[in-house]
Amino acid sequence: MSYHHLTLNERKKLSLLWREKESIRQIAKVLKRSPSTICRELKRNISHDRDRLVYRPVSANRKYQRRKRQERKGKYQNVRLCEYVQEKLLLTWSPEQVSNRVRQDYPAEPLMRISHTTIYRWLHKERLAQSASIHLRHEGRQHGERCGKLLGIRTLKQRGREIWGRERIGDWELDTIISSSKQSQAGILTMCDRKSRFCILVLLERCHSQSHVFRVLSSVVSSFPCHSFTADQGTEFRCYAKVENELGLPMYFCSPSSPWQKGSVENLNGLVREFFPKGTNFVDVSPKQVAHAMFLLNNRPRKCLNWLTPAEAIAAAPF
């Protein structure tokens, strides 16, 4: 339940109950408030009148309105904290990621603390320099696959305990992001490791080409630990037999129109859309731009990793 400040009518009832010498818990019960709320209200606004304590509701409400109007600068006066927040936001971190990561980067400095709601307030009030260039993320839309079923494939039910439990590095989820233009076949192959959330982004000239996808997977196998692949039943992943025979790795498939079954890479696609929003024609995108987006995503702290970055997680975990 969200917290609401006491109203003037509640303060008047509190005053009557206080004069009748009711206990704080009894007053809280009558007003349907927490005893700590009543206790704080009395501590803030109780006053001495000769030899007795007095609570004046109108005066208390006037003080509350005055405090409410006062602008609270607080942490905004901490220059180091402001610079840290702005630097991380420009690296495309979310306010929640900044708020939690600063605790790890400055564990012994209590002044280097900030809540994500305060960061949002700074952004909305345009307190940060270059705040116009900082864009908050929006949840990406997910769309089901329209391809038919493949025969003789491995289903998700056949995946082992290690994959389901995210127990090891090297179980990759695959997907593609395509250009908006129907004339363009360019796109990005997105790969996400289920355990570390480390991502690999590769620009493809022909997004639906099985041979192009197979070449990328062959390169990944030679450069990164790989135990399995999970993909949807799109045409670009119909090279699964070649993957299993030549690379010796199992390839599992989601049910048709069920993108949530590979949730890690679907979440990654939403993050990639921050850099290449819908409407992007990937013919106009350079490999350098894709590599830069990949670098930023792999060096952004994640809540599911206890605020480590995917790059730190994949480096720390045993293969």
N, C-alpha and C positions, 0 to 999 in steps of 0.2 A: 504494500500500500504506500502511495506517495505521501510525503509529509506536507501539511498545510499549516501556516501560521495561525495563531489564535485570532479570532475575530473580536470586534468590540463587544458583541453580545456575550461571547464566552468569557471575556475579561470581566464583565459586569457580574456574571454568575459566580466567577471565581472570587470576586471581591466579597460577595454576600456569604459564600461558604467559608471564606477565610475569617470573616468577622464572627461567624458562628463557631469558630475554633474547630472546624472539621480537619481531619488529617489530610496530608497530601494525597495519599492513596484513595481516600474517600472522594476527594475533589476530582481526582483523575477518573474515577469510576463514573461519577455523575456526568462529567463533560465528555466521557468516552475518549480520553486522551492518555498518553503514557505518563506515569508519575514523574519521569525525568523531564518531560515537557513542562509540567506544572512547577517543578522545582526550579528549573532554569528561569521561568517567567517571574517567579517570586524573587529570586536572587537578583535579577536585572532591575526590577522595578519597585521593590519594597523600600519604604522609607521610614524614618523615625519621626513621630509626632509626640513631643514631650517624652513620656515614659513608655509609649507603646509603639508597636510596629503597624504601619498602615500600608495598604495596597490600594492605589487610586487607579481605576480602570481607564478613565479618559486620558490621564497623564501617561499611563503605560502605553496606550494605543498611539498617542502622539509621538512618544519616543521611538516606537516601532516604525512609524511612517518616516520619521527623520532618518533613522538608520537605513531604511530601505532606499531612500533617495540618494544617500551618500555613495559615491563611486568608490568601489574597492579596488585599489591598484595592487596591493599585496605583492604577489610574485612577479608582477610585471616590472617591478623596480629591480629585479635581479637580472642584470645584463647578461651574465654567463648563461643563465637558464633560458632567456629569450633567444640568444644566439644558437644554443643547442637545439631548441624546438624548431626554429626556422630552418636550420641546416638539415635536420632529419625530414621535415615536411617537404623540402625541395628535393629530397631523395625519394619521394613518393611514399614515405611511411605514413601510416594512419595515425591520428591522435592517440588511439589506444596503444599502438606499438611504441610511440615516443614516450608515453607516460610510464609504461612498464620497463622499457629498456633503460631509461635514465637511472633507474634504481640499481641496475646491474653495472652500469658504467661508472656511477659515483656512489658506491655502497656506504661510504663513511661520511657523506656530506648531506645532512638533513635538509639543507637549503635547496639542494638540487632535487626537488620533488614537485610534481605537478600532476593534476588529474586530467583525464582526457576531456572532461566537460569544460575545464578552464581553457584548454587549447581551442576547443570549438568556439568558446565565447570570444577569445582573442581574434580568431579568424572572422567571425561574423561582425565584429566591431572594427575590423581592418587595422588592428594594432600592430601586426607584424609587417615589417618592410617586405615589399614584393609579395604581399598577400594576394594580390590579383593573379599572380602566376601559380599559386598553390591551389590545386583542384582536389577536392575530397572525392573518394571513390564512391561509386554507385554499384549496387549489386547488378551483375550481368544476368541477362535472360538466358534461359536454357531451352533448347529446342530438341525434340526427339528426332531420331534418324528415320528416314523414309525409304531405306534400302530393304530389300527382301532378306529372308533368312539364308544363311550359308549352311551347307550340309557337311557333316563329318567334322565339325569343329569342337574344340574344348569349351565347355561352358564354365561359368563362375563356380558352379557347385563342385567342380573337379579341382579347384585350387586347394593347395595344401594349407595347413595350419599356419605355417610361417608367413604366407602371403596375407591371409585374413587378419592375422594378429599384428601385421606391420613389424615383424620381429627382425628383419634384416634389410640391409641396403641391397638394391639391385632388382626390386620388383617394380617395373615401370608401367604406368598407365599412359596410353597414347590417344591423341586426337588431332584434328586439323582445324585450322581457322581459315576460311576461304575469303576471297575478295567479294565485294558487293556487286561488282560488274559481272554480268553473265558472260561477257566476251572474254574476261580474264580468267585464266586457269591458275594463276599464282596464289600462294597462300603460305601458311606457316604450319609446320609439323610441331606440335607441342608434346613434350614428354615430362612426366612428373614421377619422381621416386616416391613410393608410398610411405616409406619410413622417414626420410629426411626432408621431404618436400622439395628437394633440389630439382631444378627444372632445366631442360634443354630445349632451346628454340632454334629451328632450322628453317630458313627461307627456301621455299620450293617454287620452281618455275611452273611445274605442273603438279598441282596439289592432289589430283586424283590418280597420279601415275604410280602403279604398284612397284615398278622398277626403281623409281626415285626414292620411294619410301624404304625399299629393301636396302638400297645403297646407304641411306642414312643409318638404318639400324645396324648394318654391318660395321660402320664406322664407330657407332656408339659402343658396340660390344667389344671393340678393340681398345677403347679408351676408358670405359667405365665398368664397374662391376655390374653384371647382368645375370639374373636368374630366371626372369619370366617377363612377358608382356601381356597387358590387358588392353583391349581396344573394343570399339563398336564394330558393327558389321558393314561399314562403309566400303566402297569399291577399292579405296587406296590400301586397305589392309587385307585384301584377298591374296596377298603374297604369303599368307601364313604357312602354307605347306613348305615353301622354300625356306622360310625362317626356321622352321622346325627341323628340316632335313639338313640344310647347309650350316646353320648357326648352332643347331643342337639345343635350342631353347623353346620351351612350350609357350604357346600363344593362346590366351583365353579371351572369350568374347562375351559381351553383354547381350541381354535380350534386345530385340528390335525395339526402338523408341523408348529406351530406358537409360538415358544419359546419367541418371543419379547413381547407377551401379558402378560408375567410375568417377566418383565424386571428387577425388583429388585433382585430376586433370581438368575437370569441369570448373572447379574453383580457380585453377591456374588460368584457364581461358578468360575468366572474368577479370583477372588481374592484368593479363596481357592486353585486354581491351582498353585499359587506361592509357596505354601507349599507342595503340592502333585501334581507334574507335570504329564502330560500325559505319560503313561507308568508305573505309580505306580500300584503295586498290593497291595490292601488294606488288604490282609491277613498278610502282613509284617508290617502294620501300627498299632501302639498301641493306645488305648483310650487316653493315656496321651499326645501323639503327637497331636491328634485331639483337645483335650482340650486346649493345648497351642496355636494352630492356632486360635481357637475360641477366646481366651483371647486377642491375639494381634489384631485381626480384630475388636473386640468390643471396643478396646481402641485406635483406630487409627482415627484421626479427618477426617471428611468428608466435602467436599465443599457444598453438598446439605443441610447440617445441620449447615451452617454458621461456619464451622470448630470446632464444638463440636464433641465429640466421640459418637458412638451409645450408649455406656454405660451411658454417661452423659445425652443424650437425653431421654433415657427411664426412667432414674431416676428423671428427672425434669418434665416430662409430667404427667398430671393427668390421671389416668386410668378410 
